[in-house]
C-alpha cells in the first residue's frame, strides 16, 4: 500500500486546494505548491505550502527536495498546476504560446521526472487535463499534449506499479474564471446547459482525484476520468 502522502502542484486555490483539504481530512500528509498567495491560501496549518513556479526547473527541484524532507515518499503526485490563455490564433503571441507549454506540459513532465524517486510501488500520478476546445488553438494544443503523455507514462511506469491517470473537469467554478473577468452570475448561468443542472465545484473534482489515488483504483491506469455533470469536455457555453 502506498504512503498516505501527497504533493499537489497548483494547490493553493481552486481544484488543487479542494483536493488538498479533502486528502488532509482523510489522513494524508499533504504538501502543495503555488505561485503566489501561499500565506493567504487558508489551508490547514499542517499542510506544507511552498512557493514555486510550475514552469521553472529550479523551483521544481526545490519543491521536490522539500517533499523529500517533509514527506519522505509520495503516495500521490497530483500535477494540477496550469494556466489558461484563451484566444483565437490571430490574438495568440509567442509569449502566450510558450507559457502554455512551459507550465502545462513541460512543468508537469519535469515535476514527475524529478519526483519519480519518491514514488513507491502502488503510488499514483494524476494530471489535470480538461479541455482546450473552444478556447483557441494554442490552448487546445497544450491540453491535447497531456493525454498522450498520460497514456505513454502509464505504460512506461506500469512495471514499477506506478499508476498514471488524468482527470478532465467540465465546467467548474474556480477563481480562474474571476481572473478572466467572468461574473459569478454568468458562471452560474452555464449550469442551465449541464445535464445535472449546475456548474461543478472544486470539491467534485477533488473526490475524483482521491478515488484515482486510492486502492479502489488499483486497476486503473492510462485512463481519463471525465467529471462534467454529463456535459462532456467538448461542449462549452457560447
C-alpha positions as CSV (number, residue, x, y, z in Angstrom):
1,X,0.0,0.0,0.0
2,X,1.3,3.4,-0.9
3,X,2.0,6.0,1.8
4,X,-0.8,8.4,2.5
5,X,1.2,11.4,1.4
6,X,0.5,13.8,-1.5
7,X,2.3,16.5,-3.4
8,X,-0.2,18.8,-5.3
9,X,1.1,21.4,-7.7
10,X,-1.2,24.4,-8.1
11,X,-2.6,23.5,-4.7
12,X,-3.3,26.9,-3.1
13,X,-6.7,27.7,-4.8
14,X,-9.5,26.1,-6.8
15,X,-9.3,22.4,-7.5
16,X,-5.9,21.9,-6.1
17,X,-6.8,23.5,-2.8
18,X,-10.1,21.5,-2.5
19,X,-8.1,18.3,-3.2
20,X,-5.5,19.2,-0.5
21,X,-8.3,19.8,2.0
22,X,-10.1,16.6,1.2
23,X,-7.0,14.4,1.4
24,X,-5.9,16.1,4.6
25,X,-9.3,15.3,6.1
26,X,-8.7,11.6,5.1
27,X,-5.4,11.4,6.9
28,X,-2.9,12.3,4.2
29,X,0.1,14.4,4.9
30,X,0.0,17.0,2.2
31,X,2.3,19.4,0.5
32,X,1.1,22.0,-2.1
33,X,2.9,24.4,-4.4
34,X,1.6,27.7,-5.7
35,X,3.0,30.7,-7.5
36,X,1.6,33.3,-5.0
37,X,-0.7,33.9,-2.1
38,X,0.8,31.0,-0.1
39,X,0.3,32.6,3.2
40,X,-3.3,33.5,2.4
41,X,-4.4,30.2,1.0
42,X,-6.4,29.3,4.1
43,X,-5.2,25.7,4.2
44,X,-5.0,23.6,7.4
45,X,-2.0,24.6,9.4
46,X,-0.1,21.3,8.9
47,X,-0.4,21.3,5.1
48,X,3.0,22.4,3.8
49,X,2.8,25.2,1.3
50,X,5.7,26.0,-0.9
51,X,6.0,28.9,-3.4
52,X,7.1,27.5,-6.8
53,X,6.7,28.4,-10.4
54,X,5.4,25.3,-12.1
55,X,7.4,26.1,-15.2
56,X,10.7,26.6,-13.6
57,X,13.0,23.6,-13.3
58,X,14.9,25.3,-10.4
59,X,11.7,25.8,-8.5
60,X,10.6,22.2,-9.3
61,X,13.9,20.9,-7.9
62,X,13.4,22.9,-4.7
63,X,9.8,21.7,-4.3
64,X,10.8,18.1,-4.7
65,X,13.6,18.4,-2.3
66,X,11.2,19.8,0.3
67,X,8.8,17.0,-0.4
68,X,11.6,14.5,0.3
69,X,12.4,16.3,3.5
70,X,8.9,16.7,4.8
71,X,7.1,13.7,3.4
72,X,9.8,11.1,2.6
73,X,7.9,9.3,-0.1
74,X,4.7,10.1,-2.2
75,X,1.6,8.1,-2.4
76,X,0.1,10.7,-4.8
77,X,1.6,13.2,-7.2
78,X,-1.2,15.4,-8.4
79,X,0.0,17.6,-11.4
80,X,-2.7,20.2,-11.3
81,X,-0.7,23.5,-11.9
82,X,-1.7,25.1,-15.2
83,X,-2.6,28.3,-16.9
84,X,-5.2,29.4,-19.4
85,X,-4.5,31.7,-22.3
86,X,-7.7,31.6,-24.4
87,X,-8.0,33.3,-27.7
88,X,-8.0,32.8,-31.5
89,X,-4.8,32.2,-33.4
90,X,-4.8,35.8,-34.6
91,X,-4.5,37.0,-31.0
92,X,-2.0,34.5,-29.7
93,X,1.5,35.8,-29.4
94,X,4.7,33.8,-28.9
95,X,4.8,34.6,-25.2
96,X,1.4,33.3,-24.5
97,X,2.1,30.1,-26.6
98,X,5.3,29.5,-24.8
99,X,3.8,30.0,-21.4
100,X,1.0,27.5,-22.1
101,X,3.5,24.7,-23.0
102,X,6.1,25.7,-20.4
103,X,3.7,25.4,-17.5
104,X,1.0,23.0,-18.6
105,X,3.2,20.5,-20.4
106,X,6.9,21.0,-19.6
107,X,6.3,21.8,-15.9
108,X,4.2,18.6,-15.4
109,X,6.7,16.4,-17.3
110,X,9.7,17.5,-15.3
111,X,7.9,17.6,-12.0
112,X,7.1,13.9,-12.5
113,X,10.6,13.2,-13.7
114,X,12.2,14.8,-10.6
115,X,9.6,13.3,-8.2
116,X,10.0,9.7,-9.5
117,X,12.5,8.7,-6.8
118,X,9.8,9.5,-4.2
119,X,7.1,7.4,-5.8
120,X,7.0,3.9,-4.3
121,X,5.2,0.8,-5.7
122,X,1.5,1.4,-5.6
123,X,1.6,5.1,-5.8
124,X,-0.5,7.2,-8.2
125,X,0.1,10.1,-10.5
126,X,-2.8,12.3,-11.7
127,X,-2.8,15.0,-14.3
128,X,-5.5,17.7,-14.6
129,X,-6.2,17.8,-18.3
130,X,-9.7,19.3,-19.0
131,X,-10.4,20.7,-22.4
132,X,-8.9,23.3,-24.7
133,X,-11.6,23.1,-27.4
134,X,-13.4,26.4,-27.9
135,X,-10.7,28.3,-26.1
136,X,-8.3,28.7,-29.0
137,X,-5.9,26.7,-31.0
138,X,-2.9,27.2,-28.6
139,X,-5.0,26.1,-25.6
140,X,-6.2,23.1,-27.5
141,X,-2.7,22.1,-28.4
142,X,-1.3,22.5,-24.9
143,X,-4.2,20.5,-23.3
144,X,-4.1,17.9,-26.2
145,X,-0.5,17.2,-25.5
146,X,-1.3,15.9,-22.0
147,X,-3.5,12.9,-22.8
148,X,-1.0,11.0,-25.0
149,X,1.7,11.9,-22.4
150,X,-0.5,10.2,-19.7
151,X,-1.0,7.1,-21.8
152,X,2.7,6.8,-22.6
153,X,3.8,7.3,-19.0
154,X,1.2,4.8,-17.8
155,X,2.9,2.1,-20.0
156,X,6.4,3.2,-19.0
157,X,5.8,3.2,-15.3
158,X,3.5,0.2,-15.1
159,X,6.4,-2.2,-14.4
160,X,7.1,-0.1,-11.3
161,X,3.4,-0.4,-10.3
162,X,3.0,3.4,-10.5
163,X,-0.4,4.3,-12.0
164,X,-0.8,7.4,-14.2
165,X,-4.2,8.8,-15.0
166,X,-5.9,12.1,-15.9
167,X,-8.9,13.9,-14.6
168,X,-10.8,16.1,-17.0
169,X,-13.1,18.7,-15.3
170,X,-16.0,20.1,-17.2
171,X,-17.4,23.5,-16.1
172,X,-16.1,24.0,-12.6
173,X,-16.4,27.3,-10.7
174,X,-12.8,28.2,-9.8
175,X,-11.0,31.5,-9.2
176,X,-9.6,31.2,-12.8
177,X,-12.9,32.5,-14.2
178,X,-12.9,35.5,-12.0
179,X,-9.4,36.3,-13.2
180,X,-10.8,36.3,-16.7
181,X,-13.4,38.9,-15.7
182,X,-16.3,36.5,-15.8
183,X,-19.1,37.4,-13.3
184,X,-20.5,34.8,-10.8
185,X,-23.9,35.2,-12.3
186,X,-22.6,34.3,-15.8
187,X,-20.8,31.3,-14.4
188,X,-23.9,30.1,-12.6
189,X,-26.0,30.5,-15.7
190,X,-23.8,28.0,-17.5
191,X,-25.4,25.3,-15.3
192,X,-28.5,25.6,-17.4
193,X,-26.7,23.8,-20.2
194,X,-25.3,21.0,-18.0
195,X,-27.4,17.8,-17.8
196,X,-27.1,17.7,-14.0
197,X,-28.3,21.3,-13.8
198,X,-25.3,23.0,-12.2
199,X,-21.7,24.1,-12.7
200,X,-19.3,21.9,-10.9
201,X,-17.5,22.7,-7.6
202,X,-13.8,22.1,-7.0
203,X,-14.8,19.5,-4.4
204,X,-16.4,17.4,-7.2
205,X,-13.0,17.1,-8.9
206,X,-11.2,16.5,-5.6
207,X,-13.3,13.4,-5.0
208,X,-12.3,12.1,-8.4
209,X,-8.6,12.7,-7.7
210,X,-9.0,11.0,-4.3
211,X,-10.5,7.9,-6.0
212,X,-7.7,7.7,-8.5
213,X,-5.2,7.9,-5.7
214,X,-6.9,5.2,-3.7
215,X,-6.5,1.4,-3.7
216,X,-10.0,1.3,-5.1
217,X,-8.5,2.5,-8.4
218,X,-5.7,-0.1,-8.2
219,X,-6.5,-1.5,-11.7
220,X,-6.9,1.9,-13.3
221,X,-4.0,3.4,-15.3
222,X,-3.6,5.3,-18.6
223,X,-7.3,6.5,-18.3
224,X,-9.0,9.8,-18.3
225,X,-11.8,10.3,-15.8
226,X,-14.2,13.0,-17.2
227,X,-16.1,14.8,-14.4
228,X,-18.5,17.1,-16.2
229,X,-22.0,16.6,-14.9
230,X,-22.9,14.9,-18.2
231,X,-21.8,17.8,-20.3
232,X,-18.6,16.2,-21.6
233,X,-15.4,18.1,-22.2
234,X,-16.1,19.2,-25.8
235,X,-19.1,21.5,-25.1
236,X,-18.7,25.0,-23.8
237,X,-21.1,27.8,-23.4
238,X,-21.2,30.4,-26.1
